[in-house]
Amino acid sequence: MKVVALVSGGKDSCYAMMKCLQYGHQIVAVANLMPADDSVDELDSYMYQTVGHQIVISYAECMGVPLFRRRIQGSTRHQKLSYRTTPGDEVEDMFLLLNEVKRQIPSVTAVSSGAIASDYQRLRVESVCSRLGLVSLAYLWKQDQSLLLQEMITSGIVAITVKVAAMGLDPSKHLGKELSVLQPYLHKLKDLYGINVCGEGGEYETLTLDCPLFLNARIMLVESQVILHSSDSIAPVGVLHPVAFHLQSKAESHSLENTDNIPEICKEKVGFLYEVQGDTEACDAICQADAAVDDSLKLPEHKFHISRTQKGDTFSICCWLQDSCTTSAGMQEDLEVILKKIESLLVEYGFGWEYVLYIHLYIADMGGFSTANETYVRHITQEKCLFGVPSRSTVELPLLQVGLGNAYMEVLVANDHTKRVLHVQSISCWAPSCIGPYSQATLHKEILHMAGQLGLNPPTMTLCNGGIMDELETALDHCEAVANCFNCSIFTSAIIFVDYCSTKIPPSDRSSIHDKHQAFLKQTRAFNLDKGNNSEALNPIFLYLLLPDLPKGALVEVKPVLFVAEDIEATIGDVEDQSHSRSTDYWGFRHADWHESCIQKCIVPGKLCAVVLSVSSELAALICDKDKGDHHQNSVIGSQMDRVLKCCFYLLDKIIMENDFGWEDTMYLRFYFPTSLQVTLDALSLMLTNAFSELAEMNRNISIGKEPIFNLVPVIGAGKSSASMNDIITCELMARK
C-alpha cells in the first residue's frame, strides 16, 4: 500500500515508518500537526506531540518525500475514549490534514502512526481513517516496550530527549541525551518506579535527528535552550527548545534513484512543504457528503423464519428466509432483507444495533464475502453502535442445500449498555485487525464473546503457510492476545471453544486438531504458571464443526467464549459437578450410564451453564432401541429422529435443572445437523417445536413464546472430537443467571 505517515518528530513515528517498509509498503508522504504559534513548543493535547516541531520541517528534504503540515486550530472537546465527529475538536485538524493528502495523492490508501499503548490516540486515528476510507497501520501497537526500545536503537534511529516529566528524570541532566545513552537508566527507572521505557506514560518525548529513512541528510542541532515548565522536586518538567540547526548532506543521495514507483505528485514535490488550511468546524459537512447510503432498493415480500430465546436481559434472535430458493436474486438481496428484518425486530422489541453483542453471519458462498460485507456495513455502522460495534463470526454453511437461501443471521442482544468492546482497526503486529463495524471481542456481564480468529499473520493479514497446525496455533495465539486485553487467559477462562474446520483439511489431518488444541492450552498454562499466575482453570467444552469454506480460504477458525469474573476472589472456586437431583423423567426416558458419553458441560455455579450434546448414530440407536448393527446416519429418520430430539430436550432439561438453572436463563440454543441427514429442515423444525411444547406441558415452569427458542444450523459435520465430526445432531446451549 502507498502510505502517508503521521510524524511528530519522535522515535515512535519514525520506527513505525520503518516497519511499514519492512512489510512491503511505500511511504509517499509525511504529515505533521503543529501549534498555531511557531514560538510555542508544547500544546495541552492528549493527541499530539509538538515539542521539536520547528525541526520537523526538515523531514521533507531528509526523506525526499512531500511534507503536509497543518496548524492545530481545535481543542479537546470530545473527551470520551471512543471518538465521535466533533466540530472544533483537535482530531478534526487531523481529518483535514489527511483529507488534503488524499485529495492531492489519490493513490494513498493507508496511514501510519506510532501508537504503542494509547487507546485514546489509536481510536482517534482509526476514526479519521474510517471516515476517509483509509487503512490504519500501527505496527508498534501492544509491542513489548523494552524490546521495542532496543529495536529502535539497533535499527539506527538517532533520537534525543526533548521533554522529560517523570520521577528520576532531571531536565538539566537528561534533556538532549541520545536514547542509546539513556537506555540503561530508563530500565533502572522502570525497576524503581515502574515507568514506561518508551515514554508511553508521558515520561519523556524524543526528536529523531537521523534514521535509515533519512536518505538525503541528517539533522544537526547546533543550539538549544532548556525551558523549565515545572520545578517540582519529585518530577520536574522541562522541554528542549531548538534554537539553531542545519542539515548535513549524506554522501549518497537515494531519494530519486528509482522514481518509477513514486506517484507523480511526489515527483513534482519531492522535498516540498504544503501547509493545509481549513476550518475544523466544517468537517462534519465534508463527512456527510460521503456518508449517504443508498437505501432505495425495493425488496419483494419474503416469508421469514424467526426464533428468539426468552431470557429478558440477554437473548438471541435468528432470522432466515423460507422458500428463498425460488425468490432469491442473490447474496446481496437475501442479506439485505434479513438485515432489515432483524433491524425491524430490534425496534419492535425496543432496541437497536447498539444493543447487539455478537453476530453470526452465515453465507452460502464464501466467494460472495465481499458483497456480504459491503451490504453488512451499510446497515450496521459505528454511528448506530455508540457503545461499541458487535463482534462477529462469518462462515460458509451449506444453506442452499437445505433451502435457506444465501444468507442467515443470528444476533445476541443485551437490554443494557454495559458491554465493553475491544475494536482495533489498525493493522499491527499484535493480532488481526477488524477494519469495519465489527470488533475483536465484547464483554458483557462476565461473558467474553470473541470474534472467530483465523491463522493470519497480523502485519500482512495473510494466512500462515504452514498448514492446518500452523494456522490453528496462530489462531489460538490471537485468542490469547485478545483475552489478555481483558486481563484473562484462554487457558483459565475459556468456557467453550468452537472450532470451524474447513472440508479442505485432509481427513488424515483432522484427528490431530484436538490434540494440538489441548497441547497449546497446556503450553499456555505452563507459561502462565512460570509468570506466577496460579489461577484455577475452567474445564472448557470443545465443539468441532465441518464447513464448506472459511474467510480467506482458511483451514480453521477458532471461536472461544470466556468467563471473566468481576469478583477475582470468587473467580472459579469449585466448578466441578455440583449437580443434585431436581430433574424429572419425560417421555419415558430414564437415567442411563451412556448419557455422560454424549454430554460436555461447563458450569460456574450461580453464574452460567454451557452444554454441548453430541448424538452419534450409535447413541441414536440406543435412544431408539434399534438394531445395534444399523448405525448409519441416513438410517435415523422420521419417528426415530423425533425420539432422538426429545431425548436431547430431556438431557438438556436434566442438566439445567440439576444445576439450579431454568429454561428462562437460556441465552442461545443451537441445533447443528448434517446435510446428509435424511430429514428435511422443515421436518426438524416442526419436531423440535413440538417436542419443546410437550416439555412445557409436562413442566409448568417453562413458558412458550410465539417464536421457537432454537436455531437450526446446517453443517457438513459436527462432533466433540475433530477426528469424528459425524454426529446426527449436536446441541449447543448457553444459560446465564
Disulfide bonds with the S-S distance in Angstrom:
none
